[in-house]
């Protein structure tokens, strides 16, 4: 594989999914990074258009973002639009992970503008600063730049370069789109090395329902489209197997 092909694959591997803050966290879109080397790290620069995500145009509006593939930090973050007169910035981005025991924080309280840990109730303000509870440390703040017009840029450390260069078996499984879904949905996946891939659907108890895909995979952007019209409303799991070994699992929600 050429350097250009590997670089293209890494953009798919480190794609970020953007979801609504209100459960069931509707998938709003997917963004791909511009890759940048910085010392011994691979960084991803993610551009988020306010035209595509109008939730961020409203004061205190927010979205959740999950960065796929990275091992550098907890991959889920939250962006909130804040009053610039009070915070000297238009947007703040923090990690969803509480530093105490790793539980995710709940959605920002619309009245107090505080995050609360879902595990033990620790409170943080919108900047991620510790307020009260057993955590005693701040949420991680993510580097963010706003062009003052239509685009937010996130700079996220993705992977140590030395470890990334050593890996030959990179693969990814993306969230189905749309999700929730009612008729046709699609799943994007890929493997760096030629592999036999199966994607199987299960109910939430782990009972096998059907095989969505089975075949050879050796490209950056394979997509399987399938109908969910024969499925009942509810949540399901789809799992990717590579050469017979389980690789990754994601949740799919069916609503009709």
N, C-alpha and C positions, 0 to 999 in steps of 0.2 A: 504494500500500500504506500502511495506517495505521501509526502508531507502535506500536500494540499488536501488529499482525500482524508487523511487522519484528522486534519484540522476541521474539516467539514463534519466528520463524525463527532468530534468533541463538542461542536456547537449543538448537535442534537442531544448528546449525552447530558449536557449541562443546561438544557432548556428549563425555563421557569414557568410554572402554571400560576395563574392569577384567579383567585376565587373571591366570592362575596364573603362578608364577615358574618352574615346571618346563616345559621344552620338551615338546610344541609350544605351550606358552602358551595353554591352553584359555580361551576367552572365558567369564568368570564373570558379567558383567553390564554394564549401561550406566547412567550417571548424568548428569543434566542440571543445569546450574548455575543458581543465582540470580545475576542480573546486577547489577553495581554500578559506578557511575561514581566514579572517584577521580582527581582532578586531570585529566590528559589521557589517562588509561588506562581501558579497560573491564576490570573484574575479574570473575572467575567464582568464586562460592562453591559448592563441591561438598561435599554431605553424604554420608558413607559410613557406612551402618549396619552395626554388627558382627553384627546378626542375619542380614543378607544375605550377609556375607562372614566366615564362621566361621574362615577361615584367620588372621584378625587377632586371634582370641581366644587363640591359643597364643603363649607366649613365643618370640621370634625368628621368629614367623610373618610372612609378607609377601605382598604382591601387587604387580603392576606395573600402572601406569595410563598410558594415552595420551590426551592431550587433543587432540581434533580441531580443525582450523581455525586454531589460533593461529599467529601469526608472531613472538611475543614471545620465545620461548626454545625449546630442544629439548623436544619435547612429551611425552617419556616420563619417568616418575618411578617411584620405588619407595618403598613405605611398609613399615616394619618395626616390630613390637612389641618393645620392649626392657624390661629390668628397671628399674623406676622408681627403686629404691634406688641404682642405679649411674649413671643418666643424668638423674635429676630430672624425667623425662617418661615417658609411657607409649608414645608413638609418635614415630618420626623419619621424615621424608620428604626424599629427596634426588633430584636429577636423575640420570638414567641416563647422561648424557653426560659422558665424560671431558673435562676442559678443555684437554688437551694437543693432541689431534688429532681429537677428536669421536667416538671409538669408544664404543660402549656398554659399560658395566661388566657383568661376569658376575653371576650370583646370589650373594647373600651366602654366604660359606663357613660351613657350620654349626659348624665347630670353632673357627676363628680369628675369626669374625665380622668378616671383612674383605671389601671389594669389590675385585675385580681387573679392570683395564682389559683388554678382549678384544683390543686392538690391540698394546699394548707392555708389559703386565704391571704398570703402576703400581698400587700398593695404597692403599686408603683405608679408614679405620675406618667403623663403622656410622653415625657422625654426618656422614660425608662428608669428614672431615679427612684431608689428605694424610699418608701414612705413608712411602712409599718409591717411587722410580721417576722417570722423566723429566717427569712432569706438573708437579710442584712447586707446584700450586695445589689447593685443595679442590674437591670436588663442590659444586654449587650446592644450598643448603638451601632447602626450600620451606616457607612459612609454614603451620603446622598448629595447629589448636585441637581439644582433646578435651573433651567435656562431662563426662567422668568416669563415664559410664554406658554408652551404646549408640551414640554417633555421633561420628565424626571430621569436622572441617570443614577443607577445603583452600581457601586463598585464592591464586588463580593469575592473574597478569596475562595478558590475552588479546590485546588489540589496541590500538594508539594510536587514540583516538577520532576524531582528525582524518582519519586514513587510512580508518577504517571508514565514516565518513559519506560519503566520496568514492566508495566502491565500490558499484556498481550491479549487478554480475554475480556476486554471492556464490552459491556452491553447495557441496554436500557429498555425500560418499559414505561411508556407515558400513560397519563390519565386519559381515559376514554373521553371523546368529545362528540356531541354535547354530554354533559353530566350535570344534573339528572337527564335522562333520555326517555323518549316515549315510542320511537319507531326505529330509526336507523341511527347507529352510533359507530364511531371508528376508533381504533387503537393503533397508535404508532409505536414501533419498536425497532431495534437494530442490534447487530453484533459486529464487532470489529473483525473477528475471524470467522470464516465459514463454519456454521453450526446448524444442527437440526433443532428447530424451535417448535414448541407446542404452547399454545395458550388455551387454558381450560377454565371453564366457568363452574363455580360452586355456589351453593347457598351459604348463608351465614353460619350454618352448623357444620360446614365442611363437606356436605354431600355433593358429589359430582353431578353436574347437570349435562354438560356437553362440551365438546372440543370446538373452540372458535377457529383455531388455526393450527395446522401441522405441516411443516415443510422446511426447506433449506433457507437459511438467512445469512447474508454476507454483505449487507449494504447499510447505509446510514439512515434510511428513511422508509422502511417497509410499513405499509398500512393495511390493516384488515378492516373491512366494513361488514357489519352484520345487523340483522334485525332482532329487536327485543320484543316484537309484538306477541310472541308466544309465551312471554314471561309475565308473571303476576307482579303487581306493584310491590316495591320493597327494595332492600339492599342485597347485593350479590358481591362475590369476590371473584376476580379473575387472576389467574396465576400463570406466570411464564416459566417454562422449563427449557433449559438449554442442555442438549445432549442427555436428556433424561433426568437432569438434576434441577430441583426448584431454584429459581433465581430471584423473583420478585412477585409481590402480590399487591393489587390495588382494589379499591372498592368502587362498585358501580351502583347507581341508584336509578331504578325504573319508576317513572310516574306517568300515568295515562289519564 
